[in-house]
Amino acid sequence: MIGIVDYGRGNLRSVEKALAKVGHEARILESPTELSSVQGVILPGVGAFADAMKGLRQGKWIAPLLDFANSGQPFFGICLGMQVLFEGGEEHGEHAGLGLFPGRVVKFPAGRKIPHMGWNNVKWEQENVLHQGIPDNSFFYFVHSYYALPSDPNVLIGSSDYGVSFPALVGKGNIWGAQFHPEKSSPWGLTMLENFGKRVKDSADLSGR
Protein backbone atom coordinates (compact mmCIF):
# COMPACT_ATOMS: atom_id res chain seq x y z
CA MET A 1 0.00 0.00 0.00
CA ILE A 2 1.23 3.47 -0.94
CA GLY A 3 0.30 6.42 1.25
CA ILE A 4 -0.23 9.89 -0.27
CA VAL A 5 0.40 12.58 2.34
CA ASP A 6 -2.42 15.10 2.79
CA TYR A 7 -0.99 18.22 4.39
CA GLY A 8 -3.28 20.60 2.53
CA ARG A 9 -0.79 21.43 -0.25
CA GLY A 10 -1.06 18.68 -2.85
CA ASN A 11 -2.88 17.39 -5.89
CA LEU A 12 -3.87 14.16 -4.14
CA ARG A 13 -6.66 12.62 -6.19
CA SER A 14 -4.82 12.75 -9.50
CA VAL A 15 -1.84 10.93 -7.95
CA GLU A 16 -4.17 8.35 -6.41
CA LYS A 17 -5.95 7.80 -9.75
CA ALA A 18 -2.69 7.53 -11.68
CA LEU A 19 -1.39 4.85 -9.30
CA ALA A 20 -4.67 2.94 -9.61
CA LYS A 21 -4.38 3.11 -13.40
CA VAL A 22 -1.04 1.25 -13.28
CA GLY A 23 -2.33 -1.28 -10.77
CA HIS A 24 -0.96 -0.02 -7.46
CA GLU A 25 -3.18 0.48 -4.45
CA ALA A 26 -2.88 3.82 -2.70
CA ARG A 27 -4.76 5.83 -0.14
CA ILE A 28 -4.65 9.39 1.12
CA LEU A 29 -3.18 9.78 4.60
CA GLU A 30 -4.79 12.45 6.76
CA SER A 31 -2.73 11.82 9.90
CA PRO A 32 0.93 10.90 10.57
CA THR A 33 -0.29 7.93 12.64
CA GLU A 34 -1.44 6.31 9.38
CA LEU A 35 2.15 6.00 8.12
CA SER A 36 2.49 2.73 10.01
CA SER A 37 -0.11 1.16 7.71
CA VAL A 38 1.70 1.82 4.40
CA GLN A 39 4.91 0.52 2.83
CA GLY A 40 5.67 3.49 0.59
CA VAL A 41 4.98 7.24 0.69
CA ILE A 42 4.37 9.93 -1.91
CA LEU A 43 4.69 13.55 -0.80
CA PRO A 44 2.95 15.75 -3.40
CA GLY A 45 3.01 19.53 -3.34
CA VAL A 46 1.59 22.63 -5.01
CA GLY A 47 2.39 26.20 -3.98
CA ALA A 48 5.26 27.85 -2.11
CA PHE A 49 8.15 26.27 -0.19
CA ALA A 50 7.48 28.16 3.06
CA ASP A 51 3.77 27.39 2.91
CA ALA A 52 4.44 23.69 2.39
CA MET A 53 6.77 23.52 5.40
CA LYS A 54 4.17 25.38 7.47
CA GLY A 55 1.55 22.81 6.49
CA LEU A 56 3.86 19.93 7.40
CA ARG A 57 4.64 21.52 10.78
CA GLN A 58 1.01 22.24 11.59
CA GLY A 59 0.03 18.68 10.74
CA LYS A 60 2.93 17.31 12.83
CA TRP A 61 4.20 15.44 9.78
CA ILE A 62 7.89 16.35 9.85
CA ALA A 63 9.36 13.92 12.39
CA PRO A 64 7.19 10.95 11.27
CA LEU A 65 8.08 11.55 7.61
CA LEU A 66 11.79 11.73 8.42
CA ASP A 67 11.50 8.52 10.42
CA PHE A 68 9.74 6.83 7.50
CA ALA A 69 12.34 8.00 4.99
CA ASN A 70 15.20 6.96 7.25
CA SER A 71 13.64 3.52 7.78
CA GLY A 72 14.59 2.54 4.23
CA GLN A 73 11.05 2.37 2.89
CA PRO A 74 10.39 3.97 -0.53
CA PHE A 75 9.69 7.70 -0.37
CA PHE A 76 8.85 9.88 -3.41
CA GLY A 77 8.41 13.67 -3.44
CA ILE A 78 6.63 15.31 -6.39
CA CYS A 79 7.10 18.94 -7.55
CA LEU A 80 7.02 21.07 -4.37
CA GLY A 81 7.14 17.76 -2.49
CA MET A 82 10.54 17.20 -4.11
CA GLN A 83 11.78 20.70 -3.30
CA VAL A 84 11.10 20.42 0.44
CA LEU A 85 13.29 17.30 0.56
CA PHE A 86 16.28 19.66 0.34
CA GLU A 87 17.90 21.56 3.20
CA GLY A 88 16.31 24.90 2.41
CA GLY A 89 14.65 27.22 -0.08
CA GLU A 90 14.71 30.94 -0.85
CA GLU A 91 11.06 31.41 -1.83
CA HIS A 92 9.63 34.31 0.23
CA GLY A 93 12.82 34.40 2.34
CA GLU A 94 15.11 31.63 3.57
CA HIS A 95 13.29 28.61 4.96
CA ALA A 96 14.47 25.22 6.20
CA GLY A 97 13.35 22.08 4.39
CA LEU A 98 13.35 18.43 5.46
CA GLY A 99 17.08 18.05 4.78
CA LEU A 100 16.91 14.60 3.19
CA PHE A 101 19.05 15.87 0.28
CA PRO A 102 21.91 18.38 0.61
CA GLY A 103 21.36 21.64 -1.22
CA ARG A 104 18.80 24.40 -1.60
CA VAL A 105 15.98 25.56 -3.85
CA VAL A 106 16.42 28.82 -5.80
CA LYS A 107 14.46 30.93 -8.29
CA PHE A 108 15.04 30.71 -12.03
CA PRO A 109 17.28 33.55 -13.27
CA ALA A 110 15.64 36.53 -14.94
CA GLY A 111 15.04 36.44 -18.67
CA ARG A 112 12.55 33.61 -19.01
CA LYS A 113 8.81 33.29 -18.48
CA ILE A 114 7.94 32.24 -14.93
CA PRO A 115 6.57 29.78 -14.01
CA HIS A 116 8.16 27.19 -16.22
CA MET A 117 5.00 25.46 -17.37
CA GLY A 118 4.50 22.71 -19.91
CA TRP A 119 6.28 19.74 -21.45
CA ASN A 120 10.05 19.42 -21.31
CA ASN A 121 12.42 16.59 -22.10
CA VAL A 122 14.49 14.94 -19.36
CA LYS A 123 18.00 13.61 -19.89
CA TRP A 124 18.99 10.66 -17.71
CA GLU A 125 22.27 11.34 -15.92
CA GLN A 126 22.57 7.91 -14.31
CA GLU A 127 20.74 4.59 -14.24
CA ASN A 128 17.97 4.26 -11.67
CA VAL A 129 15.07 1.92 -10.97
CA LEU A 130 12.58 4.80 -11.22
CA HIS A 131 13.16 5.43 -14.94
CA GLN A 132 13.49 1.83 -16.09
CA GLY A 133 11.77 1.40 -19.45
CA ILE A 134 11.61 5.18 -20.07
CA PRO A 135 13.73 6.41 -23.02
CA ASP A 136 16.30 9.16 -22.55
CA ASN A 137 14.95 12.62 -23.43
CA SER A 138 11.33 11.61 -22.81
CA PHE A 139 8.93 14.46 -22.11
CA PHE A 140 7.30 15.22 -18.75
CA TYR A 141 4.97 17.96 -17.52
CA PHE A 142 6.40 20.77 -15.34
CA VAL A 143 4.89 23.66 -13.38
CA HIS A 144 7.42 25.52 -11.19
CA SER A 145 9.20 28.82 -10.62
CA TYR A 146 12.05 27.49 -8.46
CA TYR A 147 14.51 24.65 -8.92
CA ALA A 148 16.86 22.62 -6.75
CA LEU A 149 20.63 23.10 -6.54
CA PRO A 150 21.97 19.88 -4.99
CA SER A 151 25.34 20.19 -3.25
CA ASP A 152 25.90 16.47 -3.86
CA PRO A 153 26.07 15.76 -7.63
CA ASN A 154 25.50 12.06 -6.97
CA VAL A 155 21.79 12.64 -6.25
CA LEU A 156 21.17 13.88 -9.81
CA ILE A 157 19.32 11.21 -11.81
CA GLY A 158 17.73 13.29 -14.55
CA SER A 159 18.11 16.88 -15.75
CA SER A 160 16.09 19.27 -17.88
CA ASP A 161 16.73 22.74 -19.30
CA TYR A 162 14.89 26.03 -19.09
CA GLY A 163 17.62 28.49 -19.97
CA VAL A 164 19.58 26.81 -17.19
CA SER A 165 20.07 23.11 -16.56
CA PHE A 166 18.17 21.96 -13.47
CA PRO A 167 17.45 18.66 -11.68
CA ALA A 168 14.28 16.99 -12.91
CA LEU A 169 14.72 13.74 -10.98
CA VAL A 170 16.87 13.23 -7.89
CA GLY A 171 17.40 10.25 -5.65
CA LYS A 172 19.54 8.52 -3.10
CA GLY A 173 18.84 5.05 -1.76
CA ASN A 174 15.13 4.74 -1.03
CA ILE A 175 14.32 8.45 -1.46
CA TRP A 176 13.44 10.15 -4.76
CA GLY A 177 12.08 13.46 -5.93
CA ALA A 178 10.65 14.55 -9.29
CA GLN A 179 10.34 18.22 -10.22
CA PHE A 180 7.78 17.29 -12.89
CA HIS A 181 4.33 15.82 -12.30
CA PRO A 182 4.42 12.12 -13.25
CA GLU A 183 0.66 11.88 -12.66
CA LYS A 184 0.18 14.43 -15.50
CA SER A 185 2.92 13.04 -17.76
CA SER A 186 1.27 10.12 -19.52
CA PRO A 187 2.60 7.69 -20.67
CA TRP A 188 6.10 7.97 -19.23
CA GLY A 189 4.92 9.50 -15.97
CA LEU A 190 2.65 6.51 -15.47
CA THR A 191 5.60 4.21 -16.14
CA MET A 192 7.57 6.01 -13.43
CA LEU A 193 4.71 5.63 -10.93
CA GLU A 194 4.47 1.98 -11.89
CA ASN A 195 8.20 1.58 -11.23
CA PHE A 196 7.82 3.25 -7.83
CA GLY A 197 4.91 0.97 -6.99
CA LYS A 198 6.98 -2.08 -7.89
CA ARG A 199 9.76 -0.82 -5.66
CA VAL A 200 7.28 -0.44 -2.79
CA LYS A 201 6.02 -3.98 -3.32
CA ASP A 202 9.55 -5.42 -3.48
CA SER A 203 10.53 -3.54 -0.32
CA ALA A 204 7.42 -4.76 1.51
CA ASP A 205 8.07 -8.36 0.44
CA LEU A 206 11.66 -8.18 1.72
CA SER A 207 10.60 -6.74 5.06
CA GLY A 208 7.61 -9.04 5.45
CA ARG A 209 5.23 -6.10 5.92
C-alpha positions as CSV (number, residue, x, y, z in Angstrom):
1,M,0.0,0.0,0.0
2,I,1.2,3.5,-0.9
3,G,0.3,6.4,1.2
4,I,-0.2,9.9,-0.3
5,V,0.4,12.6,2.3
6,D,-2.4,15.1,2.8
7,Y,-1.0,18.2,4.4
8,G,-3.3,20.6,2.5
9,R,-0.8,21.4,-0.2
10,G,-1.1,18.7,-2.9
11,N,-2.9,17.4,-5.9
12,L,-3.9,14.2,-4.1
13,R,-6.7,12.6,-6.2
14,S,-4.8,12.8,-9.5
15,V,-1.8,10.9,-8.0
16,E,-4.2,8.3,-6.4
17,K,-6.0,7.8,-9.7
18,A,-2.7,7.5,-11.7
19,L,-1.4,4.9,-9.3
20,A,-4.7,2.9,-9.6
21,K,-4.4,3.1,-13.4
22,V,-1.0,1.3,-13.3
23,G,-2.3,-1.3,-10.8
24,H,-1.0,0.0,-7.5
25,E,-3.2,0.5,-4.5
26,A,-2.9,3.8,-2.7
27,R,-4.8,5.8,-0.1
28,I,-4.7,9.4,1.1
29,L,-3.2,9.8,4.6
30,E,-4.8,12.5,6.8
31,S,-2.7,11.8,9.9
32,P,0.9,10.9,10.6
33,T,-0.3,7.9,12.6
34,E,-1.4,6.3,9.4
35,L,2.2,6.0,8.1
36,S,2.5,2.7,10.0
37,S,-0.1,1.2,7.7
38,V,1.7,1.8,4.4
39,Q,4.9,0.5,2.8
40,G,5.7,3.5,0.6
41,V,5.0,7.2,0.7
42,I,4.4,9.9,-1.9
43,L,4.7,13.5,-0.8
44,P,3.0,15.8,-3.4
45,G,3.0,19.5,-3.3
46,V,1.6,22.6,-5.0
47,G,2.4,26.2,-4.0
48,A,5.3,27.8,-2.1
49,F,8.1,26.3,-0.2
50,A,7.5,28.2,3.1
51,D,3.8,27.4,2.9
52,A,4.4,23.7,2.4
53,M,6.8,23.5,5.4
54,K,4.2,25.4,7.5
55,G,1.5,22.8,6.5
56,L,3.9,19.9,7.4
57,R,4.6,21.5,10.8
58,Q,1.0,22.2,11.6
59,G,0.0,18.7,10.7
60,K,2.9,17.3,12.8
61,W,4.2,15.4,9.8
62,I,7.9,16.4,9.8
63,A,9.4,13.9,12.4
64,P,7.2,11.0,11.3
65,L,8.1,11.5,7.6
66,L,11.8,11.7,8.4
67,D,11.5,8.5,10.4
68,F,9.7,6.8,7.5
69,A,12.3,8.0,5.0
70,N,15.2,7.0,7.3
71,S,13.6,3.5,7.8
72,G,14.6,2.5,4.2
73,Q,11.0,2.4,2.9
74,P,10.4,4.0,-0.5
75,F,9.7,7.7,-0.4
76,F,8.8,9.9,-3.4
77,G,8.4,13.7,-3.4
78,I,6.6,15.3,-6.4
79,C,7.1,18.9,-7.5
80,L,7.0,21.1,-4.4
81,G,7.1,17.8,-2.5
82,M,10.5,17.2,-4.1
83,Q,11.8,20.7,-3.3
84,V,11.1,20.4,0.4
85,L,13.3,17.3,0.6
86,F,16.3,19.7,0.3
87,E,17.9,21.6,3.2
88,G,16.3,24.9,2.4
89,G,14.6,27.2,-0.1
90,E,14.7,30.9,-0.8
91,E,11.1,31.4,-1.8
92,H,9.6,34.3,0.2
93,G,12.8,34.4,2.3
94,E,15.1,31.6,3.6
95,H,13.3,28.6,5.0
96,A,14.5,25.2,6.2
97,G,13.3,22.1,4.4
98,L,13.4,18.4,5.5
99,G,17.1,18.1,4.8
100,L,16.9,14.6,3.2
101,F,19.1,15.9,0.3
102,P,21.9,18.4,0.6
103,G,21.4,21.6,-1.2
104,R,18.8,24.4,-1.6
105,V,16.0,25.6,-3.9
106,V,16.4,28.8,-5.8
107,K,14.5,30.9,-8.3
108,F,15.0,30.7,-12.0
109,P,17.3,33.6,-13.3
110,A,15.6,36.5,-14.9
111,G,15.0,36.4,-18.7
112,R,12.5,33.6,-19.0
113,K,8.8,33.3,-18.5
114,I,7.9,32.2,-14.9
115,P,6.6,29.8,-14.0
116,H,8.2,27.2,-16.2
117,M,5.0,25.5,-17.4
118,G,4.5,22.7,-19.9
119,W,6.3,19.7,-21.4
120,N,10.1,19.4,-21.3
121,N,12.4,16.6,-22.1
122,V,14.5,14.9,-19.4
123,K,18.0,13.6,-19.9
124,W,19.0,10.7,-17.7
125,E,22.3,11.3,-15.9
126,Q,22.6,7.9,-14.3
127,E,20.7,4.6,-14.2
128,N,18.0,4.3,-11.7
129,V,15.1,1.9,-11.0
130,L,12.6,4.8,-11.2
131,H,13.2,5.4,-14.9
132,Q,13.5,1.8,-16.1
133,G,11.8,1.4,-19.4
134,I,11.6,5.2,-20.1
135,P,13.7,6.4,-23.0
136,D,16.3,9.2,-22.6
137,N,15.0,12.6,-23.4
138,S,11.3,11.6,-22.8
139,F,8.9,14.5,-22.1
140,F,7.3,15.2,-18.7
141,Y,5.0,18.0,-17.5
142,F,6.4,20.8,-15.3
143,V,4.9,23.7,-13.4
144,H,7.4,25.5,-11.2
145,S,9.2,28.8,-10.6
146,Y,12.1,27.5,-8.5
147,Y,14.5,24.6,-8.9
148,A,16.9,22.6,-6.7
149,L,20.6,23.1,-6.5
150,P,22.0,19.9,-5.0
151,S,25.3,20.2,-3.3
152,D,25.9,16.5,-3.9
153,P,26.1,15.8,-7.6
154,N,25.5,12.1,-7.0
155,V,21.8,12.6,-6.2
156,L,21.2,13.9,-9.8
157,I,19.3,11.2,-11.8
158,G,17.7,13.3,-14.5
159,S,18.1,16.9,-15.8
160,S,16.1,19.3,-17.9
161,D,16.7,22.7,-19.3
162,Y,14.9,26.0,-19.1
163,G,17.6,28.5,-20.0
164,V,19.6,26.8,-17.2
165,S,20.1,23.1,-16.6
166,F,18.2,22.0,-13.5
167,P,17.4,18.7,-11.7
168,A,14.3,17.0,-12.9
169,L,14.7,13.7,-11.0
170,V,16.9,13.2,-7.9
171,G,17.4,10.3,-5.7
172,K,19.5,8.5,-3.1
173,G,18.8,5.0,-1.8
174,N,15.1,4.7,-1.0
175,I,14.3,8.4,-1.5
176,W,13.4,10.1,-4.8
177,G,12.1,13.5,-5.9
178,A,10.6,14.6,-9.3
179,Q,10.3,18.2,-10.2
180,F,7.8,17.3,-12.9
181,H,4.3,15.8,-12.3
182,P,4.4,12.1,-13.2
183,E,0.7,11.9,-12.7
184,K,0.2,14.4,-15.5
185,S,2.9,13.0,-17.8
186,S,1.3,10.1,-19.5
187,P,2.6,7.7,-20.7
188,W,6.1,8.0,-19.2
189,G,4.9,9.5,-16.0
190,L,2.7,6.5,-15.5
191,T,5.6,4.2,-16.1
192,M,7.6,6.0,-13.4
193,L,4.7,5.6,-10.9
194,E,4.5,2.0,-11.9
195,N,8.2,1.6,-11.2
196,F,7.8,3.3,-7.8
197,G,4.9,1.0,-7.0
198,K,7.0,-2.1,-7.9
199,R,9.8,-0.8,-5.7
200,V,7.3,-0.4,-2.8
201,K,6.0,-4.0,-3.3
202,D,9.5,-5.4,-3.5
203,S,10.5,-3.5,-0.3
204,A,7.4,-4.8,1.5
205,D,8.1,-8.4,0.4
206,L,11.7,-8.2,1.7
207,S,10.6,-6.7,5.1
208,G,7.6,-9.0,5.5
209,R,5.2,-6.1,5.9
